[in-house]
Amino acid sequence: MKVMKKGIVGLFAVMLVFTVVQVAMAEECERCEHKGEWKEKHKDNKDTLAQELGLTEEQRVQMKALREDGKGDREAGRAAQEAINEKLRNEINKYDADSAKIQALIEESVNLHRGAMEMRVEKVAAVKKILSEEQFKVLQEKKESMKEGKGERRKEMKERFKGKLREGMGRGSHGEGDDII
């Protein structure tokens, strides 16, 4: 039972972190005047990357088709994961939570993640078929440098939202020393 409680508390903590990140990302997107501006700004990144990789027009078309093809699957997977998370939150928050139901929801979530990982592997294999070995190496290097920059942006975002968490979401909103769980 202790393991179950630790698992539930851990899962709740992960869901809380995801919620905070989503709020932060939503606020970040609101900086752009409207979605069209955001899309236009980030469209340049795709063009720059295509130039850095030296993509032919055929490769550009194939990469775009690959991106568009997976878009619906990603959105459906994200919606399904949100639904599972909501069911899980609701069950966890019940006083008489059904541990079997919680375990089933966790298993469903794990299976969804497994499917997403399999799709990701398939996508990488498809990209390898489109790009030359040298282009793929350049792409991997670019992804690594973007990952490093992402870590820095995350640190900045954490600092920026640190005070906001205390004001409205964390322990401070429930009184000094009060915990939700």
Phi, psi and omega in degrees: 000324178297320179298318179300315180296317178298319179297317180294316179297318178297316179297318178298319180296318179297316180297323178296317179298315178301319179298315180298317180296319179297319178298316181297317180293322179297317180293322179298318181292333181291347178295323177291146182302317178201171185300325180301319179295317180298314180298318181296318180298316184276346175296323179300324179299319179295318180296318180297316179297318179299321178292317180297325179280343183070042182289141172282168178298321179297317178296321178301315181296317180295318179294319179296317179298320179296317178297313182293322181299319182277348184300312181297319179296318180296316180295319179295318178297318179296317179295319179295319179295319178298320179295317179296316179300320179295314178299319181295314177302314181298317181291318179298323183282351177288143178296318181255054182302139180270109184296328178294319179294320178298314179299320179296319178293321177297316179298319178298319178296317179298316179297322178296317177296320179300315179298321179295319179295320179296319177297322179296317179297317178298321180294317178298318178298320179293321178297319179298329178288332182276316185268155171284169180299318180294317178298320180295320177298316179298318178299316180297319178297319180296318179298320179296317180293325177292323180296319178297316178295325179296321178299319178294317180296323178297317179298316179298317181295319178301314180296318183295324184263001182304309180294323181295325178297318181293324183292317191234349188233322190275204183303322184301334182281347183255000184108157185298122175083355180284140176245148176290317180246000000 
